[in-house]
Amino acid sequence: MKHTLITLKPKEHHRVVGGHQWIFSNEIQSISGDPGTGDIVTVLRNDGMPLGKGFLNPHSLIAVRLLSRKDEPIDFGFFKSRIEMALAHRLHLFSDSKTYRIVNGESDYLPGLIIDRYGPVIVTQIVSAGMERMKTLIYDVIESTLKPSAIYEKNKTNLRELEQLPLEENVARGTMPNPPLHVTMNGLTYSIDIINGQKTGWFLDQRMNHAMIRSYANGLDVLDCYCYDGGFSLNAAAGYARSVVAVDSSGGAIGRARENARLNKFEDRIEFLCSDAEKILNTFQQQRRYFELIILDPPSFTRSKKNVGPALQAYRAIHDNALKILKPGGYLITACCSYHISEDALFHTVTHAAHRNNRSLQLLERRGASPDHPVSPYMPETMYLKLFVFRAI
């Protein structure tokens, strides 16, 4: 690869010096040579002091993603060291499981790279052009370190379009095991559909929050809206909920959730409804059917800053309707997975909904993603998932 120097405009180095890994196109003063997309470049302050090495994408708003603050080769040894460091943390966390996120992009100092483990299968998601250029090397590291039966590329996220990368899914290495693929998390068995499932096959970022639900669900009537494949519902049943109603608009998700209930012998304890959560909340209100624990974990209502207003209106509507059927003293667990909806915005949406419904709230917990999805304290963009546990009086 060409050796290229990127020089920043005056005073544009402070955020990078503070730990941020992105350099935006409007922060660059000059580019030496004629670098190509995905080339490794050296970034300099305006006074010529080096800031580190990273991937260049001249066609993206994020022009450079920093890989290293050192003058070191970006080779097999580099990626092996970074991936092994990330893996050691997950092995410490989940010694009794082989399902977790191994690499969480920028938070593991591998910008634009996701590596998830589902038992014998490794699923990757690459959202930067530089990592796409390096993926053969990265897969060599994965094979030598983890020895999976297969590496599956799940690259149909719209983030790739911003990098002018094709949307595609492939078996990159090895052979996928015959379905179903069963994995264990929090002592429960799940059937994972990597090819048809959302994200990389499961919402691994909610793993610890799924387990948390058990201490609240004991002896209660539970409503789980947007249940997907049953993460919260199954853990509510495992926590000895009196009853569980699980709702999702996707027939495929409901089918997989039913199968997961069967695998854990919960099929007689969970009622599954294939319907829009908004409709179900209205229906239960009309039926005067009330719950002692309601879980709201919707998909992202916005993927851009310009749609924050309509998204907040959608969050207001579901919280209004949920509070109308939550019994006094009941628990409301609500989550948001959009970075563009701040924690404060979600908090005020819930508290305002409570005020409109003449309810008083107690905040019991505020949580984020599971620790295999670390957050970079220097990059607020990595702090996307937020979850609140409220008690409504």
N, C-alpha and C positions, 0 to 999 in steps of 0.2 A: 504494500500500500504506500501511497505517496506520503511524504512528511510535510504536513501543512501547518502553518501558523495562523491562528485566529487572534486578532487583536481587538480588545473591547474598547468601547468609547470611554472617555474620562468619567470616573465615578460610577461606572456600571459594574464594578467588581465586588461591591460590598455584600450583596446578597449571596454571591457565590462563595466569598470568603467566609460568610456566616454559616455555610453548610449546604445551601441549596445546590442541586445538581443540574438544573436546567439553565441554559443561556438562550434567550429569545433573539430572534432575528434582528429586532430593532436595537439591540444592545451591542451589535458588532460594528466596529469601525472599518476593519479591513480583513481580507482573506488572501493569503499568499498562495500562488500557484493556481492550479485548476482542479480542486478536489472533487471527487464524486460522492454520490449519496452513500452513506454508510462508512466512509473513510474515517480512520482515526486521525484526530488532529490534536495539536498542542495549543492550549488556550493561554493567552498572555493578558495581563493587565495593560492598561494604556501606557504605563511606564516601562513595559517590557518584562516585568516579573512574571514567572510562570505560575499558572493556577492549576494545571493538571492536564490530563488527556481525556478525550471523549469521542463519541461518535458524532459526525456531522450529517445533517440533512438540510441542504440549502433550500429545499422545497417545503419545509415545515416551519410553523411559528416557533416550535421548539427546535432551534437550529443546532444546538449541541447538547448532548446528554453526557455529563461527566462520568467517567469510569474510575479514574484514579487521580489522587492529588500528587502522585509520585511520577518520576520519570522511569517507568518500568515497562517491559514488553507486555502487550496485551495478547497472550498466547494461551496454549493449553494449560500451562502451569498457573497462570493468572486465574482462569475460570475454575480450575480444579480447587484452588485455595479458597476462592469466594464461595463456591457451592458447598464444599466440605465444612466451612465455617457456619454457613446457614443450616446445614443438615445437623450439625452437632447440637444446636439449640432445639431443634424439633425432636431429636432422639431423647434429649433430656426431658422435654415436656411430655412426650407420648411414648414412653417405653413399652406400654402394653398395646400399642396400635401401630399399624403400618399405613395409616391414612392421615394425611396432613399436607399443608402447604410447605414446600421446602424453600422456595425462593419467592419473595414478595416484591419484585421489581426494585424501585428506588430505595425502599426501606432496607433491603439487603445489599444495597450498593451494586446492583446489577440492573440498571435502568431499562425498562421496557421488556423485562423477562419474568414470566410466571412459570414456576414448576410445581405441580401438584402430584402427590403420590396417592394412588388408590390401590393398595396392596401391591400386586405384581405389575401394575401398569403406571407409567409416568405420563402425565398429560402436561403439555407445554402450551403456553400462549405468548406470542411475541408481538409486541406493539411498537417496536422501534425498528427503523430501517437498518441501523447498525447491528442490532442483535440478529436480524434476519440474515445479514451477511455472514455472521459468525455461527449460525446455527449448526453447521456440520461439526465444528469444533466443540460446541456446547453438547451436542448429542454424544460425541466421543467421550466427553467427561462423564455424562450421565451413565453411559453404558459401563464405563470402567469403575465408577464409584458405586452405583446402585444395582447394576446387573438386572434390569427389569426384563419382563417377558416382551414388553412392547413400549414404544414411545409414540404417543398419539398427539398430533398437532391439532389444536382446537382454535383456529384462527379466523373466526367469523365475527369478531368484534368490530364495531364501527371506529374504534381507535386506530385500526390499521389503515382505514381510508384516509385519516389525517396525515399519515406517513406515506401515502400513495403505494400501499402494499395490497396485494390481492387478498380477497376473502376466500379461505379454503380450509378444509379439514382433511387430514391424511394420516395413515399409519406410516410414520417416518422410519421406524426401525422395528424389527422383530415381528411377532405375531400376536394379535389380540386374542385373549382367552375366549373360549366359547361362553356366551351369555347363559345365565346371569352372572354378573360379577358381584360377589358378596364381600363386604368389608365390615369391620367392627369399630364403632366409636361410642364412647361413654357406656360401654357394656352392652350396647344394642347392635343388632345386625341390620345392615341396609343393603338393598339391591341397588347398585349404581348403574345408571344408563349414561355412559360417557358420551356416546354419539348423539343421543337425542336430548340429554339433560341440559339445563341451563348452566351458564358459566362454564366451568370445566367438568361438570357432571354433578356437582353438589355445592351447597352453600357452606363451604368449610369455614368461612369467616364467622358463622353463627354457632360454631361447635360448642364453645363454653357457655354461651347463652342458652342453647338448647338444654344443657345439663342443669343450669341454674333454675329452670322452670320447675324442676321437681319439688324444690322446697316450698314453692308457692302453691302448687297444684293439689297438694294432699287434701283429700276429702271435698274438693270443690267441683262445681259444674263449670267446665272450661269451653270457651269458644276460640278456635284458632282460625283467624282469617288469613287468606293467602298462604295456605299450609304447604304448598309445593309438594315435596315427597314425604312430608310428615315429620320433619325434624323436631318441631315444638310439640306436635300432637303425641308422638310416641313417647317423648320424655315426660309429658304430662301424665300419660297413662302409667309410665314407669314410676312416677311419683305418687301413684295411688289416687289420681283424680277420681271423683265420683262418676263423672261422665265427661266425654270429650266430643265436641262437634268440630270437624275439620272441613274447611271450605276452600275451594280453589276453582277458578274458571277454566282451567286446563284439564280436559279429560285424561290426557296422558299423565299429568302429575297426580291426579286422583287415583288412577290405576296403579301407579308405582307406590303411592302412599298406602293403598289397600294391601299391596303385596308386602310392604315393609311391616304393616301391622300383623299380617299373617305370620311372617317370619319370627316375630317376637311374641306371638300368641296374644295379641291385643285386638284381634278382629271383632270380638264381641263387646269391646269397651270403647270403640271409637265409631262415631257416626260420620260418614263421609258424604259431602254434598258438592256436586259439581255445579257451581253457580258463581256469578259475580258477588264479591263480598259486599258491595254497596247494596245490592238487592236483598241479600240475606239479612243485613242489618235492619233494613226497612221492614222486611217481612216479620222478623222476630219482634220488632217494635209493635207492629199491628197485632201480632199474636200474644203480646204481653209475656213473651218468653224471656226470662232474665238469667244472667250468668254471674258467677262470682269471680271469674278470671277471664279476661278478654285479651287476646294477643293480636296485634296489628303489625304485620311485617310485609308491607306491600312492595312490589317492584318499584324501581326508581320512577317517580313521576316526572322527572326532568333530567336530561343529559346535557343541558346547556344553561348558561346563566340567564339567557333571554326568556326562558320559560319558567322562571322561579315563581312568578306571580300566579299563573294558573295551577302550578304544582301545589303551592301553599293552599289554594282554594280547595283542591282535592283532599289534602290532609285535613283541613278544617271540617269538611263534610263527613269523612269517615270517623273522626273523633267525636263530632256532634252526635252521630247516630250510635256509636259504641257506648257513649256515656248514658244514653237514654235507656239502655238495657243492661247496664252494670248495676248490680245490687249495692246498696249502702255497705261500706266496708270492703267492697270488692277491689280486685287488683286489675290495673290496666298496664299492659306491657306493650310498648310501642317502639318501633324501629324505623330508621330511615337510612337508605344506602346511597343517597346522592350527596356528593361532595358540595354541590351547589346549594343545598339546603343546610344551613349552619345548625349547630347544636342549639344555639339561642333561638333561632327561628322555629325549630321543632318544639322546643320547650314552651315558647310563648303561644304557639298554635294550640297545644294541649291545654295550657292553663286558661286561655281565652275561651276555648270550647267548654271547659268546666264552668267558667263564670256564666256563660250563656245558658247553661243547663242547671244553674243554681247548685253546683256541686263544689265541695272543697276538696283539695288534693293534698296528699302527703307524698313527697318525693323520697323513695326508699333507696333507689340505686340509679346510677348513671354509668353505662358501660359502653364499650366499643367492640372492635373485632377481637377474635381469639388471638392469643399471643403468638401463634404461628403466622399471623398477619401483622407484623410489627409496623409501627408508625415511625416515620422519620421526624424527629422534633424540629427539624429545620425546613420541612416541606409540608405545609398545611394541606396540600393536595392529597397526601397519603392518609389523612384522617377523614375517611369518607363515611364509615359506619358509626351510627350513634343509636343508643338504646336507652330508654328510660323505664323504670318500674315505679308506678304510682299506686297509691291506695286512695280510693275515692270515698269520701264521707257523705 
